[in-house]
Amino acid sequence: MQDFTNETLDIDALPKYEEVALNALNRKYWKVVLLNISIFLFILAAGIAIVLFFIEELSPYLYIIIGTYLLFSILLIVLYLVSIKKIGYAIREKDLIYKSGIISISTAIIPFTRIQHITLNEGIFSRMFQLGSLHVFTAGGISGSITIPGLDINLAKTIKEELNRQLAKVD
């Protein structure tokens, strides 16, 4: 009969995922985000203009409404800019690391054995800048799935092919 062992691991000897150099998103992704924000802000401004046109009682508050709109617009753009700069990913020998977040930083380390499938998505603006997003679905369900946006389309295809090769090895 084999003896059961359950030794304590030396935590300091474990590899540190924090030391892995993460890849940044393609710089052109910021243009895609700006286009999306611009469309949203244009629609919001049109809605505010319509409300101000039909509800004359709000006319005295015009400058407050415009100031609030401008402040909201600036904050939205700054938050997205900082958020994009905080996104990073790395593909290692046995897993994929994805890090994002400003206030609450989230780091996902997905072993290749947990990956179910990978999709490559290209939005209309992303295609204009030859970018794509990789969506990695895991066995853990929706909470374990990640999307890496803003990848050069050729790089995204290469990563997808490599991950699919790794999945074939696992099966």
C-alpha positions, 0 to 999 in steps of 0.5 A: 500500500502506498503511503499518503503524503500531503506536504506543505508547499513553500509559498516563496518558491512558487512562480510569481505571475506578477513578474511575467511581462505582459503584452499591451494592446495595439495602439490603434485600439484607442481609435476604435474606442474613441469612435465608439465613445464619440458615437455614444456622446453624439447620441447623448448630446442629441437626446439632451438637445431634444429634451431642452428643445421641448421642455422650456423650463430647463432653459435656465439650467442650460449652462449647468447641463452643458457643463455636466455633459462636458465633465461627463465626457472628459471623465469617460474618455480619461477612464477608458484611456487609463483602462486600456493602458492597464490591460495586458496579456501573455501566453506562456507554455501552459497557460494564458494570463489576462490582466485588466482593471483600474480600481479593481484589478483582475488577473485571470490565469487560464490553463490550456486544459481549461479552454473549451474554444476560442473565437475571433471577433471583428467589429465594424470599427475594428476591421477599419483598423485591422484589429480583432478581439479574441474570446477565450471560453473556459470550462469554468463557464462565463466567469472564466471566459475572457476577451482580449480586445485590440489585437492586430488581426494577424496577431490575433489569428496567430494566437488563435491558431497557437491556442488551438494547437495547444488544445489539440495536444491536451485532447 
